Amino acid sequence: MDEDTGDERLGRRERDILALERRGFAGPGAKERVIREELGLAPVRYYQLLNALLDDPRALAHDPVTVNRLRRIRETRRAER
C-alpha cells in the first residue's frame, strides 16, 4: 500500500486476518492449523500482524465490531499482567 496514493483500504492479507478472527474454532490447535494452511503464515507472525492491525485505523473502519472486540480482549490481558 503506497501512502502517496491516498489508498486507505486494507490489503488482502489484512482483510483475511480480520475474516479469520470472525470465525469460531473448535479444539486446540484448530486456529493455528488454519493460519498455516489458509494464510501461509507461522502463528507467531500472524499474531504480530494482528496486533499491529488492531492499532490501524483502516482496520477499525473496515470491521469495527471485530477490531473493538479484539482490542478489549488485548486490554484485559494486559491489565492481568
VMD Tcl script that builds the backbone (N, CA, C; Angstrom):
set m [mol new atoms 243]
animate dup $m
set s [atomselect $m all]
$s set {name element resname resid chain x y z} {
  {N N MET 1 A 0.840 -1.171 0.000}
  {CA C MET 1 A 0.000 0.000 0.000}
  {C C MET 1 A 0.886 1.236 0.000}
  {N N ASP 2 A 0.706 2.045 -0.957}
  {CA C ASP 2 A 1.519 3.241 -1.101}
  {C C ASP 2 A 0.792 4.411 -0.454}
  {N N GLU 3 A 1.426 5.010 0.542}
  {CA C GLU 3 A 0.799 6.115 1.266}
  {C C GLU 3 A 0.550 7.316 0.352}
  {N N ASP 4 A 1.357 7.467 -0.695}
  {CA C ASP 4 A 1.229 8.625 -1.573}
  {C C ASP 4 A -0.014 8.569 -2.458}
  {N N THR 5 A -0.593 7.373 -2.630}
  {CA C THR 5 A -1.756 7.261 -3.499}
  {C C THR 5 A -3.041 7.653 -2.787}
  {N N GLY 6 A -2.988 7.744 -1.460}
  {CA C GLY 6 A -4.188 8.057 -0.707}
  {C C GLY 6 A -5.090 6.847 -0.554}
  {N N ASP 7 A -4.593 5.661 -0.882}
  {CA C ASP 7 A -5.377 4.431 -0.776}
  {C C ASP 7 A -5.502 4.054 0.690}
  {N N GLU 8 A -6.708 4.141 1.217}
  {CA C GLU 8 A -6.933 3.888 2.642}
  {C C GLU 8 A -7.534 2.518 2.899}
  {N N ARG 9 A -7.586 1.666 1.880}
  {CA C ARG 9 A -8.160 0.337 2.063}
  {C C ARG 9 A -7.116 -0.634 2.590}
  {N N LEU 10 A -7.600 -1.654 3.263}
  {CA C LEU 10 A -6.717 -2.707 3.752}
  {C C LEU 10 A -6.312 -3.616 2.601}
  {N N GLY 11 A -5.135 -4.189 2.728}
  {CA C GLY 11 A -4.676 -5.164 1.748}
  {C C GLY 11 A -5.388 -6.492 1.944}
  {N N ARG 12 A -5.206 -7.372 0.993}
  {CA C ARG 12 A -5.857 -8.693 1.037}
  {C C ARG 12 A -5.487 -9.448 2.316}
  {N N ARG 13 A -4.192 -9.483 2.655}
  {CA C ARG 13 A -3.772 -10.229 3.844}
  {C C ARG 13 A -4.414 -9.667 5.104}
  {N N GLU 14 A -4.485 -8.352 5.224}
  {CA C GLU 14 A -5.098 -7.743 6.398}
  {C C GLU 14 A -6.588 -8.095 6.484}
  {N N ARG 15 A -7.280 -8.045 5.349}
  {CA C ARG 15 A -8.704 -8.422 5.330}
  {C C ARG 15 A -8.882 -9.898 5.688}
  {N N ASP 16 A -7.977 -10.746 5.199}
  {CA C ASP 16 A -8.045 -12.174 5.504}
  {C C ASP 16 A -7.819 -12.435 6.992}
  {N N ILE 17 A -6.920 -11.687 7.611}
  {CA C ILE 17 A -6.670 -11.839 9.046}
  {C C ILE 17 A -7.919 -11.485 9.836}
  {N N LEU 18 A -8.551 -10.381 9.504}
  {CA C LEU 18 A -9.771 -9.987 10.207}
  {C C LEU 18 A -10.898 -10.995 9.976}
  {N N ALA 19 A -10.990 -11.515 8.762}
  {CA C ALA 19 A -12.017 -12.517 8.465}
  {C C ALA 19 A -11.785 -13.776 9.291}
  {N N LEU 20 A -10.547 -14.173 9.436}
  {CA C LEU 20 A -10.232 -15.359 10.236}
  {C C LEU 20 A -10.608 -15.128 11.691}
  {N N GLU 21 A -10.403 -13.917 12.191}
  {CA C GLU 21 A -10.737 -13.597 13.584}
  {C C GLU 21 A -12.244 -13.613 13.837}
  {N N ARG 22 A -13.053 -13.492 12.802}
  {CA C ARG 22 A -14.511 -13.542 12.972}
  {C C ARG 22 A -15.011 -14.981 13.090}
  {N N ARG 23 A -14.183 -15.933 12.710}
  {CA C ARG 23 A -14.587 -17.342 12.726}
  {C C ARG 23 A -14.409 -17.959 14.110}
  {N N GLY 24 A -15.161 -19.012 14.365}
  {CA C GLY 24 A -15.005 -19.765 15.604}
  {C C GLY 24 A -14.195 -21.024 15.326}
  {N N PHE 25 A -13.445 -21.469 16.306}
  {CA C PHE 25 A -12.613 -22.648 16.131}
  {C C PHE 25 A -12.860 -23.623 17.270}
  {N N ALA 26 A -13.027 -24.883 16.895}
  {CA C ALA 26 A -13.259 -25.929 17.891}
  {C C ALA 26 A -11.968 -26.712 18.108}
  {N N GLY 27 A -11.637 -26.883 19.348}
  {CA C GLY 27 A -10.500 -27.729 19.666}
  {C C GLY 27 A -9.176 -27.004 19.633}
  {N N PRO 28 A -8.232 -27.527 20.408}
  {CA C PRO 28 A -6.900 -26.916 20.463}
  {C C PRO 28 A -6.147 -27.122 19.150}
  {N N GLY 29 A -5.484 -26.081 18.717}
  {CA C GLY 29 A -4.668 -26.169 17.511}
  {C C GLY 29 A -5.415 -25.934 16.211}
  {N N ALA 30 A -6.738 -25.866 16.263}
  {CA C ALA 30 A -7.517 -25.694 15.035}
  {C C ALA 30 A -7.218 -24.349 14.374}
  {N N LYS 31 A -7.171 -23.299 15.173}
  {CA C LYS 31 A -6.922 -21.967 14.620}
  {C C LYS 31 A -5.518 -21.886 14.036}
  {N N GLU 32 A -4.536 -22.432 14.744}
  {CA C GLU 32 A -3.157 -22.383 14.264}
  {C C GLU 32 A -3.013 -23.149 12.947}
  {N N ARG 33 A -3.731 -24.261 12.821}
  {CA C ARG 33 A -3.693 -25.041 11.578}
  {C C ARG 33 A -4.259 -24.218 10.418}
  {N N VAL 34 A -5.373 -23.520 10.665}
  {CA C VAL 34 A -5.982 -22.681 9.628}
  {C C VAL 34 A -5.047 -21.528 9.262}
  {N N ILE 35 A -4.393 -20.947 10.253}
  {CA C ILE 35 A -3.444 -19.858 9.984}
  {C C ILE 35 A -2.361 -20.335 9.017}
  {N N ARG 36 A -1.837 -21.508 9.279}
  {CA C ARG 36 A -0.782 -22.056 8.406}
  {C C ARG 36 A -1.315 -22.414 7.021}
  {N N GLU 37 A -2.436 -23.118 6.996}
  {CA C GLU 37 A -2.961 -23.644 5.728}
  {C C GLU 37 A -3.573 -22.568 4.835}
  {N N GLU 38 A -4.368 -21.685 5.415}
  {CA C GLU 38 A -5.091 -20.712 4.599}
  {C C GLU 38 A -4.309 -19.427 4.357}
  {N N LEU 39 A -3.525 -19.005 5.340}
  {CA C LEU 39 A -2.798 -17.746 5.187}
  {C C LEU 39 A -1.322 -17.951 4.878}
  {N N GLY 40 A -0.829 -19.159 5.104}
  {CA C GLY 40 A 0.577 -19.439 4.826}
  {C C GLY 40 A 1.523 -18.715 5.774}
  {N N LEU 41 A 1.054 -18.483 6.998}
  {CA C LEU 41 A 1.853 -17.762 7.988}
  {C C LEU 41 A 2.129 -18.652 9.186}
  {N N ALA 42 A 3.269 -18.434 9.819}
  {CA C ALA 42 A 3.516 -19.055 11.113}
  {C C ALA 42 A 2.612 -18.345 12.126}
  {N N PRO 43 A 2.064 -19.076 13.087}
  {CA C PRO 43 A 1.178 -18.438 14.067}
  {C C PRO 43 A 1.809 -17.236 14.771}
  {N N VAL 44 A 3.089 -17.292 15.093}
  {CA C VAL 44 A 3.741 -16.158 15.759}
  {C C VAL 44 A 3.669 -14.917 14.876}
  {N N ARG 45 A 3.958 -15.074 13.583}
  {CA C ARG 45 A 3.903 -13.945 12.653}
  {C C ARG 45 A 2.472 -13.435 12.506}
  {N N TYR 46 A 1.522 -14.345 12.464}
  {CA C TYR 46 A 0.112 -13.975 12.363}
  {C C TYR 46 A -0.285 -13.061 13.520}
  {N N TYR 47 A 0.074 -13.478 14.732}
  {CA C TYR 47 A -0.316 -12.676 15.898}
  {C C TYR 47 A 0.419 -11.342 15.946}
  {N N GLN 48 A 1.627 -11.275 15.411}
  {CA C GLN 48 A 2.326 -9.987 15.304}
  {C C GLN 48 A 1.568 -9.065 14.358}
  {N N LEU 49 A 1.176 -9.600 13.209}
  {CA C LEU 49 A 0.431 -8.803 12.229}
  {C C LEU 49 A -0.923 -8.386 12.782}
  {N N LEU 50 A -1.602 -9.307 13.469}
  {CA C LEU 50 A -2.902 -8.999 14.053}
  {C C LEU 50 A -2.783 -7.880 15.082}
  {N N ASN 51 A -1.790 -7.959 15.930}
  {CA C ASN 51 A -1.618 -6.940 16.962}
  {C C ASN 51 A -1.394 -5.565 16.333}
  {N N ALA 52 A -0.578 -5.495 15.296}
  {CA C ALA 52 A -0.355 -4.222 14.603}
  {C C ALA 52 A -1.642 -3.748 13.930}
  {N N LEU 53 A -2.396 -4.693 13.396}
  {CA C LEU 53 A -3.635 -4.361 12.701}
  {C C LEU 53 A -4.665 -3.741 13.650}
  {N N LEU 54 A -4.660 -4.157 14.897}
  {CA C LEU 54 A -5.617 -3.616 15.864}
  {C C LEU 54 A -5.392 -2.130 16.133}
  {N N ASP 55 A -4.197 -1.640 15.832}
  {CA C ASP 55 A -3.890 -0.219 16.020}
  {C C ASP 55 A -4.035 0.579 14.729}
  {N N ASP 56 A -4.444 -0.080 13.663}
  {CA C ASP 56 A -4.555 0.552 12.348}
  {C C ASP 56 A -5.975 1.110 12.167}
  {N N PRO 57 A -6.115 2.418 11.985}
  {CA C PRO 57 A -7.458 2.991 11.815}
  {C C PRO 57 A -8.210 2.430 10.610}
  {N N ARG 58 A -7.483 1.959 9.597}
  {CA C ARG 58 A -8.152 1.357 8.430}
  {C C ARG 58 A -8.858 0.064 8.818}
  {N N ALA 59 A -8.251 -0.689 9.736}
  {CA C ALA 59 A -8.870 -1.935 10.200}
  {C C ALA 59 A -10.142 -1.624 10.976}
  {N N LEU 60 A -10.094 -0.602 11.802}
  {CA C LEU 60 A -11.271 -0.194 12.564}
  {C C LEU 60 A -12.397 0.228 11.627}
  {N N ALA 61 A -12.066 0.953 10.588}
  {CA C ALA 61 A -13.076 1.381 9.623}
  {C C ALA 61 A -13.643 0.186 8.852}
  {N N HIS 62 A -12.800 -0.803 8.570}
  {CA C HIS 62 A -13.210 -1.974 7.787}
  {C C HIS 62 A -14.112 -2.906 8.590}
  {N N ASP 63 A -13.768 -3.153 9.847}
  {CA C ASP 63 A -14.507 -4.124 10.664}
  {C C ASP 63 A -14.498 -3.679 12.127}
  {N N PRO 64 A -15.292 -2.646 12.457}
  {CA C PRO 64 A -15.242 -2.091 13.812}
  {C C PRO 64 A -15.638 -3.080 14.906}
  {N N VAL 65 A -16.575 -3.968 14.641}
  {CA C VAL 65 A -17.014 -4.917 15.668}
  {C C VAL 65 A -15.871 -5.852 16.057}
  {N N THR 66 A -15.223 -6.447 15.065}
  {CA C THR 66 A -14.131 -7.381 15.335}
  {C C THR 66 A -12.948 -6.666 15.969}
  {N N VAL 67 A -12.560 -5.528 15.425}
  {CA C VAL 67 A -11.395 -4.808 15.950}
  {C C VAL 67 A -11.646 -4.353 17.389}
  {N N ASN 68 A -12.803 -3.817 17.669}
  {CA C ASN 68 A -13.096 -3.380 19.043}
  {C C ASN 68 A -13.143 -4.557 20.008}
  {N N ARG 69 A -13.707 -5.692 19.578}
  {CA C ARG 69 A -13.736 -6.888 20.430}
  {C C ARG 69 A -12.316 -7.340 20.743}
  {N N LEU 70 A -11.459 -7.393 19.734}
  {CA C LEU 70 A -10.078 -7.836 19.947}
  {C C LEU 70 A -9.281 -6.828 20.770}
  {N N ARG 71 A -9.563 -5.549 20.604}
  {CA C ARG 71 A -8.898 -4.536 21.432}
  {C C ARG 71 A -9.260 -4.710 22.903}
  {N N ARG 72 A -10.548 -4.993 23.167}
  {CA C ARG 72 A -10.983 -5.215 24.554}
  {C C ARG 72 A -10.278 -6.428 25.153}
  {N N ILE 73 A -10.192 -7.504 24.396}
  {CA C ILE 73 A -9.502 -8.713 24.871}
  {C C ILE 73 A -8.039 -8.403 25.153}
  {N N ARG 74 A -7.413 -7.686 24.243}
  {CA C ARG 74 A -5.994 -7.344 24.414}
  {C C ARG 74 A -5.782 -6.509 25.674}
  {N N GLU 75 A -6.643 -5.524 25.889}
  {CA C GLU 75 A -6.501 -4.667 27.064}
  {C C GLU 75 A -6.739 -5.447 28.358}
  {N N THR 76 A -7.690 -6.360 28.334}
  {CA C THR 76 A -7.954 -7.186 29.517}
  {C C THR 76 A -6.733 -8.027 29.851}
  {N N ARG 77 A -6.123 -8.610 28.840}
  {CA C ARG 77 A -4.929 -9.441 29.066}
  {C C ARG 77 A -3.758 -8.607 29.563}
  {N N ARG 78 A -3.615 -7.417 29.030}
  {CA C ARG 78 A -2.533 -6.533 29.501}
  {C C ARG 78 A -2.740 -6.150 30.962}
  {N N ALA 79 A -3.977 -5.892 31.324}
  {CA C ALA 79 A -4.285 -5.490 32.698}
  {C C ALA 79 A -4.031 -6.625 33.690}
  {N N GLU 80 A -4.165 -7.861 33.222}
  {CA C GLU 80 A -3.957 -9.024 34.091}
  {C C GLU 80 A -2.480 -9.283 34.370}
  {N N ARG 81 A -1.611 -8.734 33.553}
  {CA C ARG 81 A -0.166 -8.979 33.716}
  {C C ARG 81 A 0.433 -8.153 34.817}
}
mol reanalyze $m
mol bondsrecalc $m
mol representation Tube
mol addrep $m
